[in-house]
């Protein structure tokens, strides 16, 4: 469920938490791994693909798509593509870079 971070993603993390990265947003989310139903209450960064491409100096992400980036540790992250925009309080389906299905919600009240 986690992927090793490249140096670009480590740079991304540093970039997205600076005051100059105004388009990216840090929010607490409830991320449910659909394969197991396990839920994680975590801090995540919501960013556009264009921001991820700029931070990683790549074209790996769809420019206008929204992504939820969850840093599990300094070496591991899940990058979840949200096909219908940012996650909602009701939960939104997404898929990570390994093809695994997630449901991400901005409501953490029942995240256990």
C-alpha positions as CSV (number, residue, x, y, z in Angstrom):
1,X,0.0,0.0,0.0
2,X,3.0,2.3,0.3
3,X,5.6,3.2,-2.3
4,X,9.2,4.2,-1.7
5,X,9.8,8.0,-2.1
6,X,12.0,9.4,-4.8
7,X,14.2,12.5,-4.0
8,X,11.6,14.4,-6.0
9,X,8.8,13.5,-3.7
10,X,10.9,14.4,-0.7
11,X,11.4,17.8,-2.4
12,X,7.7,17.9,-3.0
13,X,6.9,17.5,0.7
14,X,9.3,20.3,1.5
15,X,7.8,22.5,-1.2
16,X,4.2,21.9,-0.4
17,X,4.5,22.8,3.2
18,X,6.2,26.2,2.5
19,X,4.1,29.4,2.5
20,X,4.9,29.8,-1.3
21,X,2.9,26.7,-2.2
22,X,-0.5,28.4,-1.9
23,X,-2.4,26.0,-4.2
24,X,-1.6,22.9,-2.2
25,X,-3.6,22.3,1.0
26,X,-2.8,20.3,4.1
27,X,-5.9,18.7,5.6
28,X,-6.8,15.8,7.9
29,X,-8.5,13.1,6.0
30,X,-9.9,9.6,6.5
31,X,-8.4,7.4,3.9
32,X,-10.0,3.9,3.6
33,X,-8.1,1.2,1.7
34,X,-10.9,-0.4,-0.1
35,X,-9.3,-3.8,-0.4
36,X,-9.3,-4.4,3.4
37,X,-11.7,-1.7,4.7
38,X,-8.9,-0.4,7.0
39,X,-9.3,3.3,7.7
40,X,-6.4,5.7,8.4
41,X,-6.9,9.1,10.0
42,X,-4.0,11.1,8.6
43,X,-2.7,14.4,7.4
44,X,-2.6,14.7,3.7
45,X,-1.6,17.2,1.0
46,X,-4.1,18.0,-1.7
47,X,-2.5,19.2,-4.9
48,X,-3.0,19.5,-8.6
49,X,-1.0,17.3,-10.9
50,X,0.7,20.4,-12.4
51,X,2.1,21.2,-8.9
52,X,3.3,17.6,-8.5
53,X,5.0,17.7,-11.9
54,X,6.7,21.0,-11.1
55,X,7.9,19.7,-7.6
56,X,9.1,16.4,-9.0
57,X,10.4,17.9,-12.3
58,X,8.5,15.3,-14.2
59,X,5.4,14.8,-16.3
60,X,4.2,11.8,-14.2
61,X,0.9,13.4,-13.1
62,X,-2.1,14.7,-15.1
63,X,-1.9,18.4,-14.9
64,X,-5.5,19.3,-14.1
65,X,-6.3,16.3,-11.9
66,X,-6.4,16.5,-8.1
67,X,-4.2,14.2,-6.0
68,X,-4.1,13.4,-2.3
69,X,-0.6,12.7,-1.1
70,X,-0.3,10.9,2.2
71,X,3.2,10.7,3.7
72,X,3.4,7.5,5.8
73,X,7.0,8.2,6.7
74,X,10.0,10.0,5.1
75,X,10.5,7.1,2.8
76,X,6.9,6.1,2.0
77,X,3.9,7.9,0.4
78,X,0.6,7.1,-1.3
79,X,-0.3,9.4,-4.2
80,X,-4.0,9.0,-4.8
81,X,-5.5,10.4,-8.0
82,X,-9.0,11.8,-7.4
83,X,-10.9,11.6,-10.7
84,X,-13.7,14.0,-9.7
85,X,-11.9,16.7,-7.8
86,X,-10.9,17.0,-4.2
87,X,-12.3,14.6,-1.6
88,X,-15.6,15.5,0.0
89,X,-17.0,15.0,3.5
90,X,-19.0,12.0,2.1
91,X,-15.9,10.3,0.7
92,X,-14.6,10.2,-2.8
93,X,-13.1,7.3,-4.7
94,X,-9.5,7.4,-5.9
95,X,-6.7,5.2,-7.1
96,X,-3.1,5.3,-6.0
97,X,0.0,4.9,-8.2
98,X,0.0,1.1,-7.8
99,X,-3.7,0.8,-8.9
100,X,-5.1,0.3,-5.5
101,X,-8.5,1.7,-4.7
102,X,-9.0,4.2,-1.9
103,X,-12.0,6.2,-0.5
104,X,-10.9,9.6,0.9
105,X,-13.1,11.7,3.1
106,X,-12.5,15.1,4.7
107,X,-14.8,14.0,7.5
108,X,-12.8,12.1,10.2
109,X,-15.6,11.7,12.8
110,X,-16.2,8.0,12.0
111,X,-12.7,7.1,10.9
112,X,-11.9,4.1,13.0
